[in-house]
Amino acid sequence: MLSTIKHYCIILIAVFGLTTASAQMETSKWKALIAVGFNSPSQDGLVTPFEANSINFPTINLGVQNMFTPQLGAKLDFGYNRFANADNTPEFKTNYTRINVQFVYDATRDFAFLPIGTGMVFHVGPGYSMIKPLGNYGDNKTSFLNAMGGLEFHYSLSKTVSAFVDTSYIIGFADTFDPITEGYGSFNGNMLTVTVGVAVSLSGCYTCN
């Protein structure tokens, strides 16, 4: 009798474990990500005597992510950044928007020392940047290919929502400004972004808290 009870208990535990793992995978399969923060454009992307603030607000990132396996996936994301002139330099404001397709690697399993409920995610991939100066330099629009890479630290708030901090670097593959006047108020360099946001599950476990 006892051996039969133990047998059923083992089966129930196994089924529960598989169901829980499956639910976790389903809630991680599709996610929407939104984040807000600041940006820091590289000064060599600006022509003399233009100079940008080292810290600029806002940076807004929106994305949709799909995980093919528990560790590997991809995401399509859009970013909007604005930066402005530093003190004692010509006045300007510039909008920097981008769209990227990125590979995603969830490295949480590789770092066993991470506290329960936290995670670490790497992302990298190509994209396209669009620069739009405002005001007097509105005609100096430009666009170019980019490559973006970053690291996210996640903290689980519930089964379907996590908060995260993302640090990313965008490398621009742009031509030099010729003539140099095409660079007034414009930008053709790299950019660092730091954002804080939330990731919300779009799949599975719709009644989870």
Backbone as JSON Lines, residues from 0, in Angstrom:
{"i":0,"aa":"M","n":[0.83,-1.21,0.0],"ca":[0.0,0.0,0.0],"c":[0.87,1.26,0.0]}
{"i":1,"aa":"L","n":[1.87,1.3,0.89],"ca":[2.75,2.46,0.98],"c":[3.53,2.66,-0.32]}
{"i":2,"aa":"S","n":[3.98,1.55,-0.9],"ca":[4.74,1.66,-2.14],"c":[3.86,2.21,-3.27]}
{"i":3,"aa":"T","n":[2.58,1.85,-3.27],"ca":[1.65,2.36,-4.28],"c":[1.45,3.87,-4.11]}
{"i":4,"aa":"I","n":[1.29,4.31,-2.84],"ca":[1.11,5.73,-2.55],"c":[2.34,6.51,-2.99]}
{"i":5,"aa":"K","n":[3.53,5.96,-2.67],"ca":[4.78,6.63,-3.08],"c":[4.86,6.73,-4.59]}
{"i":6,"aa":"H","n":[4.41,5.67,-5.27],"ca":[4.45,5.66,-6.72],"c":[3.6,6.78,-7.3]}
{"i":7,"aa":"Y","n":[2.38,6.92,-6.76],"ca":[1.49,7.98,-7.24],"c":[2.03,9.37,-6.9]}
{"i":8,"aa":"C","n":[2.65,9.5,-5.73],"ca":[3.22,10.79,-5.33],"c":[4.33,11.22,-6.29]}
{"i":9,"aa":"I","n":[5.17,10.27,-6.66],"ca":[6.25,10.56,-7.6],"c":[5.69,11.01,-8.94]}
{"i":10,"aa":"I","n":[4.64,10.33,-9.4],"ca":[4.01,10.7,-10.66],"c":[3.42,12.11,-10.59]}
{"i":11,"aa":"L","n":[2.75,12.42,-9.48],"ca":[2.13,13.73,-9.32],"c":[3.19,14.84,-9.28]}
{"i":12,"aa":"I","n":[4.28,14.58,-8.58],"ca":[5.37,15.57,-8.5],"c":[5.98,15.81,-9.88]}
{"i":13,"aa":"A","n":[6.17,14.72,-10.61],"ca":[6.74,14.85,-11.96],"c":[5.82,15.63,-12.88]}
{"i":14,"aa":"V","n":[4.52,15.32,-12.83],"ca":[3.55,16.02,-13.67],"c":[3.5,17.49,-13.3]}
{"i":15,"aa":"F","n":[3.51,17.79,-12.0],"ca":[3.48,19.18,-11.54],"c":[4.72,19.94,-12.01]}
{"i":16,"aa":"G","n":[5.87,19.27,-11.91],"ca":[7.12,19.91,-12.34],"c":[7.12,20.22,-13.82]}
{"i":17,"aa":"L","n":[6.66,19.26,-14.62],"ca":[6.61,19.47,-16.06],"c":[5.61,20.56,-16.44]}
{"i":18,"aa":"T","n":[4.46,20.57,-15.74],"ca":[3.44,21.58,-16.01],"c":[3.96,22.97,-15.66]}
{"i":19,"aa":"T","n":[4.65,23.09,-14.52],"ca":[5.2,24.37,-14.09],"c":[6.25,24.87,-15.08]}
{"i":20,"aa":"A","n":[7.15,23.95,-15.5],"ca":[8.19,24.32,-16.46],"c":[7.58,24.75,-17.78]}
{"i":21,"aa":"S","n":[6.52,24.01,-18.21],"ca":[5.86,24.35,-19.46],"c":[5.21,25.72,-19.38]}
{"i":22,"aa":"A","n":[4.57,26.01,-18.22],"ca":[3.92,27.31,-18.03],"c":[4.95,28.43,-18.05]}
{"i":23,"aa":"Q","n":[6.09,28.2,-17.41],"ca":[7.14,29.21,-17.4],"c":[7.66,29.47,-18.82]}
{"i":24,"aa":"M","n":[7.82,28.38,-19.62],"ca":[8.28,28.55,-20.99],"c":[7.26,29.31,-21.83]}
{"i":25,"aa":"E","n":[5.96,29.01,-21.6],"ca":[4.92,29.67,-22.37],"c":[4.86,31.16,-22.06]}
{"i":26,"aa":"T","n":[5.0,31.52,-20.77],"ca":[4.94,32.94,-20.42],"c":[6.17,33.7,-20.92]}
{"i":27,"aa":"S","n":[7.26,32.98,-21.19],"ca":[8.47,33.62,-21.69],"c":[8.55,33.64,-23.21]}
{"i":28,"aa":"K","n":[7.65,32.91,-23.87],"ca":[7.76,32.75,-25.33],"c":[7.59,34.08,-26.06]}
{"i":29,"aa":"W","n":[6.55,34.81,-25.76],"ca":[6.31,36.12,-26.37],"c":[6.24,37.19,-25.28]}
{"i":30,"aa":"K","n":[6.97,38.27,-25.47],"ca":[6.96,39.36,-24.5],"c":[6.96,40.71,-25.21]}
{"i":31,"aa":"A","n":[6.32,41.68,-24.58],"ca":[6.41,43.07,-25.0],"c":[7.32,43.8,-24.01]}
{"i":32,"aa":"L","n":[8.2,44.64,-24.54],"ca":[9.14,45.37,-23.7],"c":[9.01,46.86,-23.94]}
{"i":33,"aa":"I","n":[8.97,47.63,-22.85],"ca":[8.96,49.09,-22.95],"c":[9.91,49.64,-21.9]}
{"i":34,"aa":"A","n":[10.72,50.6,-22.29],"ca":[11.73,51.15,-21.38],"c":[11.96,52.62,-21.68]}
{"i":35,"aa":"V","n":[12.34,53.36,-20.63],"ca":[12.62,54.8,-20.75],"c":[13.92,55.09,-20.03]}
{"i":36,"aa":"G","n":[14.73,55.99,-20.59],"ca":[15.98,56.33,-19.93],"c":[16.67,57.49,-20.6]}
{"i":37,"aa":"F","n":[18.01,57.43,-20.63],"ca":[18.79,58.53,-21.19],"c":[19.8,58.02,-22.2]}
{"i":38,"aa":"N","n":[20.38,58.94,-22.97],"ca":[21.35,58.59,-23.99],"c":[22.57,59.48,-23.9]}
{"i":39,"aa":"S","n":[23.69,58.97,-24.46],"ca":[24.93,59.73,-24.5],"c":[25.57,59.52,-25.88]}
{"i":40,"aa":"P","n":[25.42,60.5,-26.8],"ca":[26.0,60.36,-28.13],"c":[27.5,60.6,-28.12]}
{"i":41,"aa":"S","n":[28.22,59.91,-29.0],"ca":[29.66,60.12,-29.1],"c":[29.93,61.48,-29.74]}
{"i":42,"aa":"Q","n":[30.89,62.21,-29.2],"ca":[31.18,63.56,-29.7],"c":[31.79,63.53,-31.1]}
{"i":43,"aa":"D","n":[32.44,62.42,-31.47],"ca":[33.03,62.37,-32.81],"c":[31.97,62.18,-33.91]}
{"i":44,"aa":"G","n":[30.72,62.03,-33.51],"ca":[29.64,61.98,-34.5],"c":[29.08,63.34,-34.85]}
{"i":45,"aa":"L","n":[29.66,64.38,-34.24],"ca":[29.22,65.75,-34.47],"c":[30.36,66.55,-35.1]}
{"i":46,"aa":"V","n":[30.01,67.49,-35.95],"ca":[31.04,68.32,-36.59],"c":[31.35,69.52,-35.69]}
{"i":47,"aa":"T","n":[32.58,69.99,-35.75],"ca":[33.0,71.17,-35.0],"c":[32.28,72.41,-35.55]}
{"i":48,"aa":"P","n":[31.77,73.3,-34.69],"ca":[31.93,73.4,-33.23],"c":[30.75,72.83,-32.45]}
{"i":49,"aa":"F","n":[29.93,71.96,-33.06],"ca":[28.76,71.41,-32.38],"c":[29.19,70.39,-31.33]}
{"i":50,"aa":"E","n":[28.53,70.45,-30.19],"ca":[28.83,69.52,-29.11],"c":[27.54,69.23,-28.35]}
{"i":51,"aa":"A","n":[27.3,67.95,-28.05],"ca":[26.06,67.55,-27.37],"c":[26.29,67.38,-25.87]}
{"i":52,"aa":"N","n":[25.21,67.49,-25.13],"ca":[25.27,67.15,-23.71],"c":[25.71,65.69,-23.56]}
{"i":53,"aa":"S","n":[26.46,65.41,-22.52],"ca":[26.91,64.03,-22.3],"c":[25.76,63.13,-21.87]}
{"i":54,"aa":"I","n":[24.74,63.71,-21.21],"ca":[23.55,62.97,-20.79],"c":[22.33,63.68,-21.34]}
{"i":55,"aa":"N","n":[21.48,62.93,-22.06],"ca":[20.3,63.52,-22.68],"c":[19.06,62.66,-22.41]}
{"i":56,"aa":"F","n":[17.92,63.33,-22.29],"ca":[16.64,62.67,-22.06],"c":[15.64,63.23,-23.08]}
{"i":57,"aa":"P","n":[14.75,62.37,-23.67],"ca":[14.55,60.97,-23.29],"c":[15.14,59.98,-24.29]}
{"i":58,"aa":"T","n":[15.22,58.74,-23.84],"ca":[15.37,57.58,-24.7],"c":[14.18,56.68,-24.43]}
{"i":59,"aa":"I","n":[13.48,56.27,-25.48],"ca":[12.31,55.4,-25.33],"c":[12.5,54.19,-26.24]}
{"i":60,"aa":"N","n":[12.41,53.0,-25.68],"ca":[12.56,51.76,-26.44],"c":[11.29,50.93,-26.35]}
{"i":61,"aa":"L","n":[10.82,50.41,-27.48],"ca":[9.65,49.54,-27.55],"c":[10.03,48.29,-28.34]}
{"i":62,"aa":"G","n":[9.64,47.12,-27.85],"ca":[10.03,45.9,-28.55],"c":[9.08,44.74,-28.34]}
{"i":63,"aa":"V","n":[9.16,43.78,-29.25],"ca":[8.44,42.5,-29.13],"c":[9.48,41.39,-29.25]}
{"i":64,"aa":"Q","n":[9.44,40.46,-28.3],"ca":[10.46,39.41,-28.22],"c":[9.83,38.02,-28.28]}
{"i":65,"aa":"N","n":[10.48,37.14,-29.03],"ca":[10.04,35.75,-29.14],"c":[11.21,34.82,-28.82]}
{"i":66,"aa":"M","n":[11.0,33.93,-27.86],"ca":[12.04,32.96,-27.49],"c":[11.77,31.64,-28.18]}
{"i":67,"aa":"F","n":[12.74,31.18,-28.98],"ca":[12.61,29.91,-29.69],"c":[12.85,28.73,-28.74]}
{"i":68,"aa":"T","n":[13.77,28.92,-27.8],"ca":[14.08,27.95,-26.76],"c":[14.14,28.72,-25.45]}
{"i":69,"aa":"P","n":[14.31,28.04,-24.3],"ca":[14.41,28.79,-23.04],"c":[15.55,29.79,-23.01]}
{"i":70,"aa":"Q","n":[16.57,29.63,-23.87],"ca":[17.71,30.53,-23.82],"c":[17.9,31.38,-25.08]}
{"i":71,"aa":"L","n":[17.41,30.92,-26.22],"ca":[17.66,31.61,-27.48],"c":[16.38,32.2,-28.07]}
{"i":72,"aa":"G","n":[16.48,33.43,-28.58],"ca":[15.32,34.06,-29.19],"c":[15.73,35.25,-30.04]}
{"i":73,"aa":"A","n":[14.73,36.06,-30.38],"ca":[14.98,37.26,-31.18],"c":[13.95,38.31,-30.81]}
{"i":74,"aa":"K","n":[14.29,39.56,-31.1],"ca":[13.32,40.62,-30.85],"c":[13.44,41.7,-31.92]}
{"i":75,"aa":"L","n":[12.31,42.33,-32.19],"ca":[12.24,43.49,-33.06],"c":[11.96,44.68,-32.17]}
{"i":76,"aa":"D","n":[12.82,45.69,-32.22],"ca":[12.6,46.82,-31.33],"c":[12.88,48.16,-32.01]}
{"i":77,"aa":"F","n":[12.19,49.15,-31.49],"ca":[12.24,50.52,-32.0],"c":[12.75,51.43,-30.88]}
{"i":78,"aa":"G","n":[13.62,52.36,-31.23],"ca":[14.15,53.28,-30.24],"c":[14.05,54.73,-30.7]}
{"i":79,"aa":"Y","n":[13.68,55.6,-29.76],"ca":[13.64,57.03,-30.02],"c":[14.56,57.73,-29.02]}
{"i":80,"aa":"N","n":[15.43,58.59,-29.54],"ca":[16.35,59.34,-28.68],"c":[16.36,60.8,-29.12]}
{"i":81,"aa":"R","n":[16.51,61.7,-28.15],"ca":[16.7,63.11,-28.47],"c":[17.91,63.62,-27.67]}
{"i":82,"aa":"F","n":[18.74,64.39,-28.34],"ca":[19.85,65.03,-27.63],"c":[19.96,66.49,-28.08]}
{"i":83,"aa":"A","n":[20.59,67.3,-27.23],"ca":[20.67,68.73,-27.47],"c":[22.08,69.23,-27.2]}
{"i":84,"aa":"N","n":[22.3,70.49,-27.54],"ca":[23.64,71.08,-27.43],"c":[24.09,71.27,-25.99]}
{"i":85,"aa":"A","n":[25.4,71.17,-25.8],"ca":[26.0,71.49,-24.52],"c":[26.1,73.0,-24.37]}
{"i":86,"aa":"D","n":[26.39,73.45,-23.17],"ca":[26.53,74.89,-22.93],"c":[27.69,75.46,-23.75]}
{"i":87,"aa":"N","n":[27.5,76.7,-24.15],"ca":[28.54,77.46,-24.86],"c":[28.92,76.85,-26.21]}
{"i":88,"aa":"T","n":[27.96,76.16,-26.82],"ca":[28.14,75.64,-28.19],"c":[26.91,76.03,-29.0]}
{"i":89,"aa":"P","n":[26.97,75.96,-30.34],"ca":[25.8,76.33,-31.15],"c":[24.55,75.57,-30.73]}
{"i":90,"aa":"E","n":[23.44,76.24,-30.7],"ca":[22.18,75.65,-30.23],"c":[21.59,74.72,-31.29]}
{"i":91,"aa":"F","n":[21.23,73.51,-30.85],"ca":[20.58,72.55,-31.75],"c":[19.89,71.47,-30.93]}
{"i":92,"aa":"K","n":[18.95,70.79,-31.57],"ca":[18.32,69.59,-31.02],"c":[18.19,68.59,-32.16]}
{"i":93,"aa":"T","n":[18.39,67.32,-31.82],"ca":[18.39,66.28,-32.85],"c":[17.61,65.06,-32.39]}
{"i":94,"aa":"N","n":[16.76,64.54,-33.27],"ca":[16.06,63.28,-33.01],"c":[16.82,62.14,-33.67]}
{"i":95,"aa":"Y","n":[17.04,61.08,-32.89],"ca":[17.71,59.88,-33.38],"c":[16.74,58.72,-33.17]}
{"i":96,"aa":"T","n":[16.22,58.16,-34.26],"ca":[15.35,56.99,-34.16],"c":[16.03,55.8,-34.83]}
{"i":97,"aa":"R","n":[15.69,54.62,-34.4],"ca":[16.31,53.42,-34.93],"c":[15.32,52.27,-34.88]}
{"i":98,"aa":"I","n":[15.57,51.26,-35.72],"ca":[14.84,50.0,-35.65],"c":[15.86,48.89,-35.82]}
{"i":99,"aa":"N","n":[15.77,47.87,-34.96],"ca":[16.75,46.78,-34.94],"c":[16.09,45.43,-34.83]}
{"i":100,"aa":"V","n":[16.69,44.44,-35.46],"ca":[16.36,43.03,-35.25],"c":[17.53,42.42,-34.49]}
{"i":101,"aa":"Q","n":[17.25,41.88,-33.3],"ca":[18.34,41.43,-32.45],"c":[18.16,39.98,-32.0]}
{"i":102,"aa":"F","n":[19.27,39.27,-31.92],"ca":[19.29,37.96,-31.31],"c":[19.33,38.13,-29.8]}
{"i":103,"aa":"V","n":[18.65,37.24,-29.1],"ca":[18.54,37.32,-27.64],"c":[19.09,36.04,-27.03]}
{"i":104,"aa":"Y","n":[19.92,36.19,-25.99],"ca":[20.44,35.03,-25.27],"c":[20.19,35.23,-23.78]}
{"i":105,"aa":"D","n":[19.35,34.39,-23.21],"ca":[19.07,34.42,-21.77],"c":[20.16,33.63,-21.05]}
{"i":106,"aa":"A","n":[21.06,34.35,-20.4],"ca":[22.23,33.74,-19.76],"c":[22.01,33.43,-18.3]}
{"i":107,"aa":"T","n":[20.78,33.5,-17.82],"ca":[20.5,33.31,-16.39],"c":[21.02,31.97,-15.89]}
{"i":108,"aa":"R","n":[20.83,30.91,-16.68],"ca":[21.28,29.58,-16.25],"c":[22.8,29.49,-16.14]}
{"i":109,"aa":"D","n":[23.5,30.35,-16.85],"ca":[24.97,30.31,-16.84],"c":[25.57,31.0,-15.61]}
{"i":110,"aa":"F","n":[24.73,31.72,-14.88],"ca":[25.22,32.45,-13.7],"c":[24.44,31.97,-12.48]}
{"i":111,"aa":"A","n":[24.89,30.86,-11.93],"ca":[24.19,30.23,-10.82],"c":[24.14,31.09,-9.57]}
{"i":112,"aa":"F","n":[25.03,32.07,-9.47],"ca":[25.09,32.91,-8.27],"c":[23.99,33.97,-8.25]}
{"i":113,"aa":"L","n":[23.26,34.14,-9.35],"ca":[22.2,35.16,-9.37],"c":[21.1,34.8,-8.4]}
{"i":114,"aa":"P","n":[20.58,35.77,-7.67],"ca":[19.47,35.51,-6.73],"c":[18.23,35.0,-7.47]}
{"i":115,"aa":"I","n":[17.41,34.24,-6.76],"ca":[16.17,33.74,-7.35],"c":[15.28,34.93,-7.75]}
{"i":116,"aa":"G","n":[14.72,34.85,-8.92],"ca":[13.86,35.92,-9.4],"c":[14.56,36.96,-10.24]}
{"i":117,"aa":"T","n":[15.88,36.81,-10.39],"ca":[16.63,37.74,-11.23],"c":[17.13,37.01,-12.48]}
{"i":118,"aa":"G","n":[17.44,37.77,-13.51],"ca":[17.93,37.18,-14.74],"c":[18.86,38.11,-15.48]}
{"i":119,"aa":"M","n":[19.63,37.53,-16.41],"ca":[20.59,38.29,-17.21],"c":[20.39,37.91,-18.67]}
{"i":120,"aa":"V","n":[20.18,38.91,-19.53],"ca":[19.88,38.68,-20.94],"c":[20.79,39.54,-21.81]}
{"i":121,"aa":"F","n":[21.45,38.91,-22.79],"ca":[22.27,39.62,-23.77],"c":[21.48,39.76,-25.07]}
{"i":122,"aa":"H","n":[21.69,40.86,-25.79],"ca":[21.05,41.03,-27.1],"c":[22.01,41.74,-28.04]}
{"i":123,"aa":"V","n":[21.96,41.37,-29.32],"ca":[22.83,41.97,-30.32],"c":[22.2,41.79,-31.7]}
{"i":124,"aa":"G","n":[22.35,42.8,-32.56],"ca":[21.82,42.65,-33.9],"c":[21.9,43.91,-34.73]}
{"i":125,"aa":"P","n":[21.64,43.79,-36.04],"ca":[21.75,44.92,-36.97],"c":[20.49,45.78,-36.96]}
{"i":126,"aa":"G","n":[20.64,46.98,-37.52],"ca":[19.49,47.86,-37.6],"c":[19.72,49.04,-38.51]}
{"i":127,"aa":"Y","n":[18.81,49.99,-38.44],"ca":[18.84,51.17,-39.3],"c":[18.55,52.39,-38.46]}
{"i":128,"aa":"S","n":[19.41,53.42,-38.59],"ca":[19.27,54.65,-37.81],"c":[18.83,55.79,-38.71]}
{"i":129,"aa":"M","n":[17.97,56.65,-38.17],"ca":[17.46,57.81,-38.91],"c":[17.66,59.06,-38.05]}
{"i":130,"aa":"I","n":[18.39,60.03,-38.59],"ca":[18.73,61.25,-37.87],"c":[17.95,62.42,-38.44]}
{"i":131,"aa":"K","n":[17.27,63.17,-37.56],"ca":[16.49,64.31,-38.0],"c":[16.82,65.52,-37.13]}
{"i":132,"aa":"P","n":[17.65,66.45,-37.62],"ca":[17.89,67.69,-36.87],"c":[16.62,68.54,-36.84]}
{"i":133,"aa":"L","n":[16.47,69.31,-35.77],"ca":[15.31,70.18,-35.63],"c":[15.72,71.63,-35.84]}
{"i":134,"aa":"G","n":[14.73,72.5,-35.98],"ca":[15.01,73.92,-36.08],"c":[15.71,74.32,-37.37]}
{"i":135,"aa":"N","n":[16.78,75.12,-37.22],"ca":[17.47,75.71,-38.37],"c":[18.17,74.69,-39.26]}
{"i":136,"aa":"Y","n":[18.42,73.5,-38.74],"ca":[19.22,72.51,-39.5],"c":[18.36,71.34,-39.97]}
{"i":137,"aa":"G","n":[17.07,71.59,-40.13],"ca":[16.13,70.52,-40.48],"c":[16.4,69.82,-41.8]}
{"i":138,"aa":"D","n":[17.14,70.47,-42.69],"ca":[17.43,69.84,-43.99],"c":[18.56,68.83,-43.93]}
{"i":139,"aa":"N","n":[19.29,68.8,-42.82],"ca":[20.47,67.92,-42.72],"c":[20.11,66.53,-42.18]}
{"i":140,"aa":"K","n":[19.08,65.95,-42.74],"ca":[18.69,64.59,-42.33],"c":[19.68,63.59,-42.9]}
{"i":141,"aa":"T","n":[19.86,62.51,-42.18],"ca":[20.72,61.43,-42.69],"c":[20.25,60.1,-42.1]}
{"i":142,"aa":"S","n":[20.7,59.02,-42.69],"ca":[20.35,57.68,-42.19],"c":[21.49,56.73,-42.53]}
{"i":143,"aa":"F","n":[21.6,55.67,-41.74],"ca":[22.7,54.72,-41.93],"c":[22.42,53.42,-41.19]}
{"i":144,"aa":"L","n":[23.15,52.39,-41.57],"ca":[23.06,51.1,-40.89],"c":[23.73,51.18,-39.53]}
{"i":145,"aa":"N","n":[23.28,50.31,-38.62],"ca":[23.9,50.26,-37.3],"c":[24.0,48.83,-36.8]}
{"i":146,"aa":"A","n":[24.75,48.64,-35.74],"ca":[24.8,47.37,-35.01],"c":[24.65,47.71,-33.53]}
{"i":147,"aa":"M","n":[23.79,46.98,-32.86],"ca":[23.47,47.28,-31.46],"c":[23.71,46.06,-30.59]}
{"i":148,"aa":"G","n":[24.24,46.28,-29.41],"ca":[24.43,45.2,-28.45],"c":[24.17,45.71,-27.05]}
{"i":149,"aa":"G","n":[23.7,44.83,-26.18],"ca":[23.41,45.29,-24.83],"c":[23.22,44.16,-23.84]}
{"i":150,"aa":"L","n":[23.03,44.55,-22.59],"ca":[22.86,43.62,-21.48],"c":[21.7,44.1,-20.61]}
{"i":151,"aa":"E","n":[20.78,43.17,-20.32],"ca":[19.64,43.47,-19.46],"c":[19.73,42.69,-18.16]}
{"i":152,"aa":"F","n":[19.39,43.33,-17.05],"ca":[19.22,42.66,-15.77],"c":[17.73,42.71,-15.42]}
{"i":153,"aa":"H","n":[17.12,41.54,-15.23],"ca":[15.69,41.44,-14.97],"c":[15.42,41.06,-13.51]}
{"i":154,"aa":"Y","n":[14.31,41.59,-12.99],"ca":[13.82,41.2,-11.67],"c":[12.34,40.88,-11.8]}
{"i":155,"aa":"S","n":[11.97,39.66,-11.44],"ca":[10.59,39.2,-11.61],"c":[9.66,39.87,-10.6]}
{"i":156,"aa":"L","n":[8.59,40.49,-11.11],"ca":[7.56,41.08,-10.26],"c":[6.38,40.15,-10.09]}
{"i":157,"aa":"S","n":[6.14,39.31,-11.09],"ca":[5.09,38.3,-11.06],"c":[5.43,37.26,-12.11]}
{"i":158,"aa":"K","n":[4.52,36.31,-12.34],"ca":[4.77,35.28,-13.33],"c":[4.78,35.83,-14.76]}
{"i":159,"aa":"T","n":[4.2,36.99,-14.94],"ca":[4.07,37.54,-16.29],"c":[4.74,38.89,-16.48]}
{"i":160,"aa":"V","n":[5.28,39.48,-15.43],"ca":[5.86,40.82,-15.53],"c":[7.22,40.85,-14.83]}
{"i":161,"aa":"S","n":[8.19,41.46,-15.48],"ca":[9.49,41.68,-14.85],"c":[9.95,43.1,-15.13]}
{"i":162,"aa":"A","n":[10.67,43.67,-14.17],"ca":[11.31,44.97,-14.37],"c":[12.75,44.72,-14.8]}
{"i":163,"aa":"F","n":[13.29,45.62,-15.61],"ca":[14.66,45.4,-16.07],"c":[15.4,46.72,-16.28]}
{"i":164,"aa":"V","n":[16.72,46.61,-16.22],"ca":[17.62,47.71,-16.55],"c":[18.43,47.25,-17.76]}
{"i":165,"aa":"D","n":[18.51,48.1,-18.78],"ca":[19.22,47.76,-20.0],"c":[20.31,48.79,-20.3]}
{"i":166,"aa":"T","n":[21.51,48.31,-20.57],"ca":[22.61,49.16,-21.03],"c":[23.01,48.69,-22.42]}
{"i":167,"aa":"S","n":[22.91,49.59,-23.4],"ca":[23.17,49.22,-24.79],"c":[24.1,50.21,-25.46]}
{"i":168,"aa":"Y","n":[24.79,49.72,-26.49],"ca":[25.66,50.58,-27.28],"c":[25.33,50.38,-28.75]}
{"i":169,"aa":"I","n":[25.15,51.49,-29.47],"ca":[24.78,51.46,-30.88],"c":[25.95,51.99,-31.7]}
{"i":170,"aa":"I","n":[26.46,51.17,-32.59],"ca":[27.55,51.57,-33.47],"c":[26.95,51.97,-34.82]}
{"i":171,"aa":"G","n":[27.28,53.18,-35.28],"ca":[26.76,53.66,-36.55],"c":[27.74,53.46,-37.69]}
{"i":172,"aa":"F","n":[27.24,53.01,-38.83],"ca":[28.07,52.84,-40.03],"c":[27.68,53.92,-41.05]}
{"i":173,"aa":"A","n":[28.14,55.14,-40.79],"ca":[27.72,56.28,-41.59],"c":[28.91,56.88,-42.34]}
{"i":174,"aa":"D","n":[28.61,57.54,-43.45],"ca":[29.63,58.27,-44.2],"c":[29.97,59.58,-43.49]}
{"i":175,"aa":"T","n":[31.14,60.1,-43.78],"ca":[31.51,61.41,-43.25],"c":[30.69,62.49,-43.97]}
{"i":176,"aa":"F","n":[30.51,63.6,-43.31],"ca":[29.74,64.7,-43.9],"c":[30.59,65.44,-44.93]}
{"i":177,"aa":"D","n":[30.08,65.52,-46.16],"ca":[30.81,66.18,-47.23],"c":[29.8,66.85,-48.17]}
{"i":178,"aa":"P","n":[29.69,68.18,-48.12],"ca":[30.52,69.11,-47.34],"c":[30.18,69.07,-45.85]}
{"i":179,"aa":"I","n":[31.02,69.66,-45.03],"ca":[30.87,69.61,-43.59],"c":[29.58,70.28,-43.13]}
{"i":180,"aa":"T","n":[29.06,71.2,-43.93],"ca":[27.81,71.88,-43.56],"c":[26.63,70.92,-43.47]}
{"i":181,"aa":"E","n":[26.73,69.75,-44.12],"ca":[25.68,68.74,-44.02],"c":[25.59,68.17,-42.6]}
{"i":182,"aa":"G","n":[26.65,68.38,-41.82],"ca":[26.66,67.85,-40.45],"c":[26.17,68.82,-39.41]}
{"i":183,"aa":"Y","n":[25.82,70.05,-39.79],"ca":[25.35,71.03,-38.81],"c":[24.04,70.53,-38.18]}
{"i":184,"aa":"G","n":[24.09,70.31,-36.88],"ca":[22.92,69.83,-36.16],"c":[22.63,68.36,-36.37]}
{"i":185,"aa":"S","n":[23.39,67.68,-37.22],"ca":[23.16,66.27,-37.52],"c":[24.13,65.39,-36.72]}
{"i":186,"aa":"F","n":[24.15,64.11,-37.06],"ca":[24.93,63.15,-36.26],"c":[25.22,61.92,-37.1]}
{"i":187,"aa":"N","n":[26.45,61.38,-36.99],"ca":[26.79,60.15,-37.72],"c":[27.68,59.22,-36.89]}
{"i":188,"aa":"G","n":[27.49,59.27,-35.56],"ca":[28.36,58.5,-34.68],"c":[27.66,57.4,-33.9]}
{"i":189,"aa":"N","n":[28.27,57.02,-32.8],"ca":[27.76,55.95,-31.94],"c":[26.99,56.53,-30.76]}
{"i":190,"aa":"M","n":[26.25,55.66,-30.07],"ca":[25.44,56.15,-28.95],"c":[25.33,55.09,-27.86]}
{"i":191,"aa":"L","n":[25.44,55.55,-26.61],"ca":[25.2,54.72,-25.43],"c":[23.83,55.05,-24.87]}
{"i":192,"aa":"T","n":[23.05,54.03,-24.52],"ca":[21.74,54.25,-23.9],"c":[21.64,53.43,-22.62]}
{"i":193,"aa":"V","n":[20.96,53.99,-21.64],"ca":[20.66,53.3,-20.38],"c":[19.18,53.51,-20.09]}
{"i":194,"aa":"T","n":[18.43,52.42,-19.96],"ca":[16.99,52.52,-19.77],"c":[16.51,51.6,-18.65]}
{"i":195,"aa":"V","n":[15.34,51.93,-18.11],"ca":[14.65,51.12,-17.11],"c":[13.25,50.84,-17.65]}
{"i":196,"aa":"G","n":[12.8,49.58,-17.56],"ca":[11.5,49.28,-18.14],"c":[10.86,48.03,-17.57]}
{"i":197,"aa":"V","n":[9.82,47.57,-18.27],"ca":[9.1,46.35,-17.88],"c":[8.95,45.45,-19.1]}
{"i":198,"aa":"A","n":[8.98,44.15,-18.84],"ca":[8.71,43.13,-19.86],"c":[7.43,42.41,-19.45]}
{"i":199,"aa":"V","n":[6.46,42.35,-20.36],"ca":[5.15,41.79,-20.06],"c":[4.89,40.6,-20.98]}
{"i":200,"aa":"S","n":[4.5,39.48,-20.4],"ca":[4.24,38.28,-21.19],"c":[3.0,38.46,-22.07]}
{"i":201,"aa":"L","n":[3.11,38.02,-23.31],"ca":[1.99,38.05,-24.25],"c":[1.48,36.65,-24.55]}
{"i":202,"aa":"S","n":[2.04,35.64,-23.91],"ca":[1.65,34.26,-24.19],"c":[1.57,33.46,-22.9]}
{"i":203,"aa":"G","n":[0.58,32.55,-22.85],"ca":[0.46,31.63,-21.74],"c":[0.06,32.29,-20.44]}
{"i":204,"aa":"C","n":[-0.51,31.53,-19.53],"ca":[-0.75,31.93,-18.15],"c":[-1.46,33.27,-18.05]}
{"i":205,"aa":"Y","n":[-2.55,33.43,-18.8],"ca":[-3.22,34.72,-18.86],"c":[-3.91,35.1,-17.53]}
{"i":206,"aa":"T","n":[-4.17,34.1,-16.68],"ca":[-4.84,34.39,-15.4],"c":[-3.84,34.48,-14.25]}
{"i":207,"aa":"C","n":[-2.52,34.41,-14.55],"ca":[-1.54,34.49,-13.47],"c":[-1.52,35.89,-12.87]}
{"i":208,"aa":"N","n":[-1.17,35.95,-11.6],"ca":[-1.0,37.23,-10.92],"c":[0.41,37.74,-11.07]}
